[in-house]
Amino acid sequence: MSKGPILVTGGAGFIGSNFARHAISSGYQVITLDALTYAGNLANLEEIDAHPNHKFIEGSITDGHLIRQLIDIHQPAAILNFAAESHVDRSIDGPGDFIKSNIIGVYTLLEAARDFLNRSDVSKRSSFRFLQISTDEVYGPIKSGAAKESNLRKPSSPYAASKASADNLVQAWHRTYKLPVLIANCSNNYGPFQFPEKLIPLIIIKAIRGEALPIYGDGRHKREWLHVADHCAALEIVLAKGSIGETYNIGSGEIRTNRDVVFEVCSILDQIHPRTTNATYTELISFTEDRPGHDARYALDSTRARSELGWAPKISFPIGLKQTVEWYLENLSWVDDLRPNYDSGRLGDPRKSR
C-alpha cells in the first residue's frame, strides 16, 4: 500500500479525525471529506488543518457527482469510509437518516470507486483498496465467547442493521465486480474528540456539571472498549497488509459492564477533579428505563488481526480511560462549542410519543 493520497470520508468525526491525524503522522497524503452534520467538527482537524499533506472538503457521501469528482481529481490509492450515522439512540428516534447515510451513502461510494477503477490502468486497479469501517454491533448480542468474522450478522437496532447492510454491500461489490475491498469491525471506541452523546464523554461532562449520570436498565450490559489510537493503528495495518475481500475484527479484549465504566469514570474524577462538596461523583448516578432492544453483550474475536497482521492493542483500558477523562477536562471549550448541536438530553426514549 503506497503512502499516496487516501480519501477519508467522515474525516471530521470522532474516529475519522483521529485516523486523519494518525495517517498524516505516518506520512500519508489525506483528503478528508465530511458533511459537517451535528457530530462533524472542523475543530477536530485543527491540528492538521494547515498541513501540506492534508486537504478538507465539505460534502456528503451520498453526493455521487462530488465523490466521482474528488476521485478523478485526487486519484486516491484508497478510500476509507468512516462516514456514518453512528448513535443507536438516534437510530431509534430517526432511522431514515441511517438508511440514507449508512446504506445509500456506501452504495454511492462503491459505485464511484468501481467507475474509477474501470477507467484506470492495471497498476491502479491492483493497488487500490476500499476499506469499510464497521462495528461489532452487526453481530448482535454475544451470550458467551466472542464473535468471529464468520459469525452470522444479527443486528438489533436500526443503526446496527444499517451497518450490517453496508458490510453486505461491500462484500457483494467485491464478489460481483471484483472491487478490492476490506472490512474492519471494531468494538466500542473511546478517546479524545468523541461527541458527547456516547457513554464515556457523556458521563464525564454530566459529572463535572453536577448533573445526573444516567445508566440504562441495571447497567450490566457489557461492552468491549478499544482506545481510538489503537483502532487507528489497526486500520493502517489492515490497509497495508489485509487480504482483499476479508473482514477483520478489531477489539481490545477488555470488557466492562456499563455500570463499571461509569463507576471508573467517577473514581478518576474523584481523584483529579473532586467535587467542591467533597462528595463522590457516584452519588449522581441514576438508573433509567432501558433502551429498546438493548443488546446485553458484545465481544469480538480479534485473532485474525493479531495473528495474520501482527496487530495488538497497546493502551490498557484503565490508562486510556484516565487519559480520556484528562483530555475532556483540558478541552472544555471544545465541549462548550458543541452545545448548539447537543443538549445532552436522552435520545431513543421508549416512552417518547410518535
VEXRO-243992 format. One record per residue (C-alpha): residue number from 1; residue in one letter; x, y, z. Coordinates in Angstrom, 2 decimals. Last residue first. Layout:
NUM_A_X_Y_Z $
...
END
This chain:
354_R_-44.64_9.21_17.84 $
353_S_-44.66_9.68_21.60 $
352_K_-41.46_9.12_23.55 $
351_R_-41.76_6.48_26.27 $
350_P_-39.07_4.26_24.76 $
349_D_-36.63_7.21_24.81 $
348_G_-34.23_6.92_21.89 $
347_L_-32.47_10.14_22.82 $
346_R_-31.91_11.47_26.33 $
345_G_-30.77_15.04_26.83 $
344_S_-27.12_16.05_26.45 $
343_D_-28.15_19.43_24.87 $
342_Y_-26.46_18.79_21.54 $
341_N_-25.85_20.86_18.41 $
340_P_-25.85_24.36_19.93 $
339_R_-23.83_22.95_22.86 $
338_L_-20.89_21.73_20.77 $
337_D_-18.72_24.80_21.42 $
336_D_-18.90_24.03_25.14 $
335_V_-17.19_20.67_24.59 $
334_W_-14.27_22.18_22.70 $
333_S_-14.03_24.85_25.44 $
332_L_-13.92_22.03_27.99 $
331_N_-10.69_20.74_26.48 $
330_E_-8.42_20.10_29.46 $
329_L_-11.13_18.31_31.44 $
328_Y_-12.04_16.34_28.33 $
327_W_-8.44_15.26_27.80 $
326_E_-7.98_14.29_31.46 $
325_V_-11.02_11.99_31.31 $
324_T_-9.60_10.40_28.15 $
323_Q_-6.15_9.89_29.68 $
322_K_-7.77_8.21_32.69 $
321_L_-9.80_5.97_30.38 $
320_G_-6.76_5.02_28.32 $
319_I_-4.75_4.04_31.40 $
318_P_-7.54_1.94_32.92 $
317_F_-8.47_0.47_29.49 $
316_S_-4.99_-0.66_28.54 $
315_I_-3.39_1.07_25.56 $
314_K_-1.18_-1.04_23.31 $
313_P_-3.66_-3.01_21.21 $
312_A_-2.17_-5.80_19.06 $
311_W_-1.57_-6.04_15.32 $
310_G_0.64_-8.68_13.69 $
309_L_-1.44_-8.87_10.53 $
308_E_-2.26_-12.57_10.32 $
307_S_-2.07_-13.49_14.02 $
306_R_-3.40_-10.34_15.66 $
305_A_-5.92_-9.31_13.02 $
304_R_-7.20_-12.90_12.70 $
303_T_-7.35_-13.47_16.46 $
302_S_-9.55_-10.43_17.09 $
301_D_-12.52_-12.40_18.49 $
300_L_-15.01_-9.67_19.27 $
299_A_-17.36_-9.23_22.22 $
298_Y_-20.73_-7.53_22.61 $
297_R_-23.14_-8.13_25.49 $
296_A_-26.71_-7.46_26.61 $
295_D_-28.07_-5.90_23.44 $
294_H_-30.63_-3.13_24.20 $
293_G_-33.72_-3.82_22.10 $
292_P_-35.44_-0.70_23.44 $
291_R_-33.12_1.31_25.72 $
290_D_-33.63_0.70_29.44 $
289_E_-35.54_2.96_31.81 $
288_T_-33.11_4.91_33.99 $
287_F_-30.59_4.22_36.74 $
286_S_-29.29_7.47_38.24 $
285_I_-25.69_8.05_39.30 $
284_L_-25.02_11.46_40.88 $
283_E_-23.90_9.99_44.20 $
282_T_-21.18_8.20_42.26 $
281_Y_-19.46_11.57_41.88 $
280_T_-18.24_11.32_45.45 $
279_A_-19.00_14.14_47.87 $
278_N_-16.21_16.58_48.70 $
277_T_-18.76_19.42_48.31 $
276_T_-16.44_21.16_45.83 $
275_R_-16.42_17.99_43.75 $
274_P_-13.03_16.40_43.16 $
273_H_-11.27_16.80_39.78 $
272_I_-8.23_14.50_39.76 $
271_Q_-9.08_11.80_42.30 $
270_D_-12.88_11.94_42.44 $
269_L_-12.84_12.33_38.64 $
268_I_-10.96_9.04_38.28 $
267_S_-13.39_7.28_40.63 $
266_C_-16.41_8.67_38.79 $
265_V_-15.05_7.47_35.45 $
264_E_-14.47_4.01_36.95 $
263_F_-18.03_3.95_38.37 $
262_V_-19.44_4.82_34.94 $
261_V_-17.36_2.07_33.32 $
260_D_-18.47_-0.45_35.95 $
259_R_-22.13_0.29_35.30 $
258_N_-21.68_-0.03_31.56 $
257_T_-20.30_-3.50_32.20 $
256_R_-16.69_-3.95_31.15 $
255_I_-14.87_-6.00_28.52 $
254_E_-11.21_-5.57_27.65 $
253_G_-10.41_-7.97_24.78 $
252_S_-9.13_-4.99_22.81 $
251_G_-11.08_-5.44_19.60 $
250_I_-10.56_-5.15_15.86 $
249_N_-12.36_-7.85_13.86 $
248_Y_-11.01_-8.19_10.33 $
247_T_-13.10_-8.90_7.23 $
246_E_-11.52_-10.20_4.04 $
245_G_-12.17_-9.39_0.39 $
244_I_-8.60_-8.38_-0.34 $
243_S_-6.14_-9.66_2.25 $
242_G_-5.07_-7.06_4.80 $
241_K_-1.45_-5.91_4.88 $
240_A_-1.36_-2.17_4.22 $
239_L_-4.99_-1.20_4.81 $
238_V_-5.37_-3.63_7.70 $
237_I_-2.15_-2.22_9.20 $
236_E_-3.37_1.38_8.94 $
235_L_-6.71_0.28_10.39 $
234_A_-5.01_-1.32_13.39 $
233_A_-3.08_1.84_14.21 $
232_C_-6.34_3.81_14.05 $
231_H_-8.08_1.34_16.38 $
230_D_-5.24_1.52_18.89 $
229_A_-5.49_5.32_18.87 $
228_V_-9.29_5.09_19.27 $
227_H_-8.93_3.16_22.52 $
226_L_-10.95_-0.04_22.38 $
225_W_-13.62_-0.99_24.94 $
224_E_-15.54_-4.27_24.77 $
223_R_-19.09_-3.74_26.02 $
222_K_-21.25_-5.45_28.63 $
221_H_-24.81_-4.58_29.63 $
220_R_-24.97_-4.76_33.43 $
219_G_-26.20_-1.22_33.95 $
218_D_-29.46_-2.30_35.59 $
217_G_-31.54_-0.57_32.93 $
216_Y_-29.75_2.31_31.20 $
215_I_-27.30_4.34_33.28 $
214_P_-27.85_8.09_33.55 $
213_L_-25.41_10.33_35.46 $
212_A_-27.48_13.14_36.99 $
211_E_-25.93_16.59_36.58 $
210_G_-23.14_18.19_38.61 $
209_R_-21.62_19.86_35.57 $
208_I_-18.39_17.90_36.07 $
207_A_-20.42_14.69_36.16 $
206_K_-22.52_15.49_33.08 $
205_I_-19.37_16.06_31.06 $
204_I_-17.56_12.90_32.14 $
203_I_-20.70_10.75_31.86 $
202_L_-21.46_11.94_28.33 $
201_P_-17.81_11.57_27.32 $
200_I_-17.87_7.88_28.36 $
199_L_-21.36_6.90_27.20 $
198_K_-21.66_8.42_23.73 $
197_E_-23.76_11.60_23.14 $
196_P_-20.66_13.61_23.98 $
195_F_-19.07_13.53_20.51 $
194_Q_-15.70_11.81_20.81 $
193_F_-12.79_14.22_20.29 $
192_P_-10.36_12.33_22.52 $
191_G_-10.78_8.65_23.45 $
190_Y_-13.31_5.84_23.26 $
189_N_-14.16_3.17_20.71 $
188_N_-16.64_0.34_21.25 $
187_S_-15.52_-2.75_19.30 $
186_C_-14.36_-2.62_15.70 $
185_N_-15.40_-4.41_12.53 $
184_A_-12.87_-3.77_9.77 $
183_I_-13.88_-4.52_6.19 $
182_L_-11.57_-4.71_3.16 $
181_V_-12.36_-4.24_-0.51 $
180_P_-10.69_-4.68_-3.90 $
179_L_-13.74_-4.38_-6.21 $
178_K_-14.06_-7.67_-8.08 $
177_Y_-17.45_-6.61_-9.54 $
176_T_-19.67_-9.39_-8.23 $
175_R_-17.72_-10.77_-5.30 $
174_H_-16.15_-7.48_-4.24 $
173_W_-19.30_-5.41_-4.81 $
172_A_-21.21_-8.04_-2.81 $
171_Q_-18.77_-7.83_0.09 $
170_V_-19.17_-4.06_0.29 $
169_L_-22.95_-4.32_0.03 $
168_N_-23.06_-6.90_2.81 $
167_D_-20.97_-4.70_5.09 $
166_A_-23.30_-1.77_4.34 $
165_S_-26.34_-3.86_5.27 $
164_A_-24.67_-4.81_8.54 $
163_K_-24.08_-1.10_9.20 $
162_S_-27.73_-0.27_8.51 $
161_A_-28.90_-3.12_10.72 $
160_A_-26.65_-1.96_13.56 $
159_Y_-28.10_1.55_13.41 $
158_P_-31.70_0.32_13.12 $
157_S_-31.03_-1.73_16.26 $
156_S_-30.79_-5.49_16.77 $
155_P_-28.28_-6.72_14.20 $
154_K_-27.90_-10.47_13.69 $
153_R_-24.98_-10.92_11.30 $
152_L_-23.90_-14.56_11.14 $
151_N_-20.47_-15.27_12.54 $
150_S_-17.60_-15.83_10.09 $
149_E_-15.63_-12.80_11.33 $
148_K_-15.65_-14.34_14.77 $
147_A_-17.82_-13.12_17.62 $
146_A_-16.53_-13.73_21.14 $
145_G_-17.25_-16.20_23.94 $
144_S_-20.62_-16.09_25.64 $
143_K_-24.03_-14.53_25.07 $
142_I_-22.95_-12.45_22.07 $
141_P_-25.63_-9.87_21.24 $
140_G_-25.86_-8.77_17.61 $
139_Y_-23.11_-9.48_15.08 $
138_V_-23.60_-6.11_13.34 $
137_E_-22.95_-4.41_16.69 $
136_D_-19.22_-5.14_16.46 $
135_T_-18.89_-2.19_14.11 $
134_S_-17.83_-1.16_10.62 $
133_I_-15.08_0.81_8.89 $
132_Q_-15.19_-0.02_5.18 $
131_L_-11.79_-0.04_3.47 $
130_F_-11.72_0.30_-0.33 $
129_R_-8.25_-0.51_-1.66 $
128_F_-6.34_0.35_-4.87 $
127_S_-3.03_-1.37_-5.70 $
126_S_-4.15_-3.82_-8.40 $
125_R_-6.60_-1.44_-10.07 $
124_K_-4.03_1.35_-10.21 $
123_S_-1.43_-0.95_-11.79 $
122_V_-3.92_-2.25_-14.35 $
121_D_-4.87_1.18_-15.70 $
120_S_-7.91_3.10_-14.53 $
119_R_-11.31_3.70_-16.16 $
118_N_-12.99_0.64_-14.64 $
117_L_-11.20_1.52_-11.39 $
116_F_-12.90_4.91_-11.21 $
115_D_-16.35_3.52_-12.04 $
114_R_-15.99_0.90_-9.33 $
113_A_-14.90_3.52_-6.78 $
112_A_-17.87_5.73_-7.64 $
111_E_-20.20_2.75_-7.42 $
110_L_-18.82_1.75_-4.03 $
109_L_-19.06_5.28_-2.68 $
108_T_-22.69_5.65_-3.76 $
107_Y_-23.61_2.27_-2.27 $
106_V_-21.95_3.32_0.99 $
105_G_-24.00_6.52_1.06 $
104_I_-27.24_4.67_0.27 $
103_I_-26.60_2.26_3.14 $
102_N_-25.03_4.12_6.08 $
101_S_-26.04_7.65_5.12 $
100_K_-29.57_7.24_3.79 $
99_I_-30.60_4.26_5.89 $
98_F_-29.21_5.91_9.00 $
97_D_-31.05_9.17_8.33 $
96_G_-34.28_7.22_7.96 $
95_P_-33.91_5.50_11.33 $
94_G_-34.96_8.60_13.30 $
93_D_-35.76_8.12_17.00 $
92_I_-34.38_4.59_17.30 $
91_S_-31.41_5.47_15.09 $
90_R_-30.65_8.43_17.37 $
89_D_-30.41_6.06_20.34 $
88_V_-28.07_3.73_18.44 $
87_H_-25.61_6.51_17.59 $
86_S_-23.47_6.08_14.47 $
85_E_-24.71_7.93_11.44 $
84_A_-21.86_7.13_9.15 $
83_A_-18.81_8.41_7.32 $
82_F_-15.76_6.38_8.35 $
81_N_-15.21_5.08_4.81 $
80_L_-11.55_4.66_3.94 $
79_I_-10.92_5.12_0.23 $
78_A_-7.54_4.04_-1.08 $
77_A_-4.79_4.92_-3.56 $
76_P_-6.66_8.11_-4.30 $
75_Q_-6.65_9.69_-7.78 $
74_H_-7.05_13.22_-6.37 $
73_I_-9.00_14.90_-9.20 $
72_D_-10.90_11.87_-10.51 $
71_I_-11.74_10.63_-7.01 $
70_L_-12.94_14.05_-5.91 $
69_Q_-15.13_14.45_-9.00 $
68_R_-16.62_10.99_-8.59 $
67_I_-17.47_11.76_-4.95 $
66_L_-18.97_15.13_-5.82 $
65_H_-21.22_13.68_-8.52 $
64_G_-22.31_10.81_-6.28 $
63_D_-23.44_13.05_-3.44 $
62_T_-24.50_10.45_-0.85 $
61_I_-21.01_10.52_0.64 $
60_S_-21.74_14.08_1.70 $
59_G_-19.67_17.24_1.30 $
58_E_-17.17_19.61_2.81 $
57_I_-13.62_19.11_1.54 $
56_F_-10.50_19.15_3.72 $
55_K_-6.96_18.85_2.37 $
54_H_-3.96_17.47_4.22 $
53_N_-0.40_16.75_3.12 $
52_P_0.68_20.40_3.32 $
51_H_-0.50_20.60_6.95 $
50_A_-2.60_23.72_7.56 $
49_D_-5.63_21.97_9.08 $
48_I_-3.59_19.21_10.69 $
47_E_-4.06_20.16_14.35 $
46_E_-7.38_21.89_13.62 $
45_L_-8.95_18.68_12.36 $
44_N_-11.30_18.06_15.30 $
43_A_-12.12_21.78_15.29 $
42_L_-13.72_21.18_11.88 $
41_N_-16.49_19.28_13.64 $
40_G_-18.74_16.56_12.26 $
39_A_-21.10_15.35_15.00 $
38_Y_-24.09_17.60_14.12 $
37_T_-23.63_17.35_10.34 $
36_L_-20.36_18.55_8.89 $
35_A_-20.81_16.71_5.56 $
34_D_-17.26_15.40_5.80 $
33_L_-14.49_14.61_3.32 $
32_T_-10.86_14.35_4.33 $
31_I_-8.15_14.18_1.71 $
30_V_-5.00_12.73_3.24 $
29_Q_-1.46_12.43_1.91 $
28_Y_0.12_9.77_4.06 $
27_G_3.35_10.18_6.02 $
26_S_2.54_8.24_9.21 $
25_S_1.84_11.48_11.11 $
24_I_-0.67_12.38_8.40 $
23_A_-2.30_8.97_8.78 $
22_H_-2.67_9.35_12.56 $
21_R_-4.18_12.83_12.21 $
20_A_-6.66_11.53_9.64 $
19_F_-7.36_8.48_11.81 $
18_N_-8.29_10.61_14.82 $
17_S_-10.44_12.75_12.55 $
16_G_-12.26_9.69_11.20 $
15_I_-12.75_8.12_14.64 $
14_F_-14.54_11.15_16.08 $
13_G_-15.96_12.94_13.07 $
12_A_-14.21_15.44_10.79 $
11_G_-12.98_12.72_8.41 $
10_G_-16.37_11.21_7.71 $
9_T_-14.79_10.06_4.46 $
8_V_-11.03_9.60_4.38 $
7_L_-9.72_9.65_0.81 $
6_I_-6.13_8.46_0.58 $
5_P_-3.42_10.12_-1.47 $
4_G_-0.19_8.18_-1.90 $
3_K_1.50_6.47_1.02 $
2_S_1.53_3.31_-1.09 $
1_M_0.00_0.00_0.00 $
END
